[in-house]
C-alpha cells in the first residue's frame, strides 16, 4: 500500500531523514521505533504531506504522491493522528469529529460519525462536551476518531500512548488491533516499543534519520541490540 523510497527531509540546512526506505502492505500494522529525535515524527509528517521531502519518493497504492498537498493526501485515503493529539479544545467532541470529515463530499458523514461513536462509546456519551474537558485517554480516542472520520485506508499514528496510564495504553493499543481487524492499514510510531511490537506484524528501527533494522516484529523483539537499546532488557 505504501512505499517510502530513499526519502530525505530537512529543517533548513539540517537534514533529519537520510535516505529512508520502508514499506507497508495492505492490512498490516507496521511499527517504527527509535529514540527521541530519531526522525519518526518527521517521517510521518512527510507521508501525510505536512513536512516536505528533499529527495526520494512516496508511493501510495502505486501512485507517487510526494508532490501532492496534505489535504489531497487525506482525500485519497491517508490520515494522521498527530503527536500530542492537537484537538480543538473549545469545540465539542462532535464538532472535532466533524472537522475530521471536512474533505469529504459524500452523504455518509453521519453514518461514519455513528460508527466512530460505536467504536468509542465514552465519546458518544460526551458528544457536546468541549474536547479540552476530556481526560487524556478520552482525548486520544477523540484524536483517533477524528482521523477515522476521513475514511482512511492508511492510518498514521504518532505516539498514541503518550502521557497515558498503563491501563489506558492497553485500551488504545487494543483499539489499534480492532482497527486492523476492520481492514485498516496502520503505521505506528510508539515510544512504548515493547507494547507496539507486541501488536505489530513488522517493525523498523530508526536511528538518527536512518533505518538500522527491520523485520518481523518477533525478529525485532529478539534482536539483542534492539532489546538493550529500546526494550529495557
Secondary structure, DSSP 8 states (H G I E B T S, - for coil): -EEEEEEEEEETTEEEEEEEEEEE-TT-EEEEE--TTSSHHHHHHHHHTSS--SEEEEEETTEE-TTS-HHHHHHTTEEEE-TT----TTSBHHHHHHHTTTT--SS-HHHHHHHHHHH-HHHHTTTTSBGGGS-HHHHHHHHHHHHHTT--SEEEEE-TTTT--HHHHHHHHHHHHHHHHTT-EEEEE-S-HHHHHHH-SEEEEEETTEEEEEEEHHHHHH-HHHHHHHS--
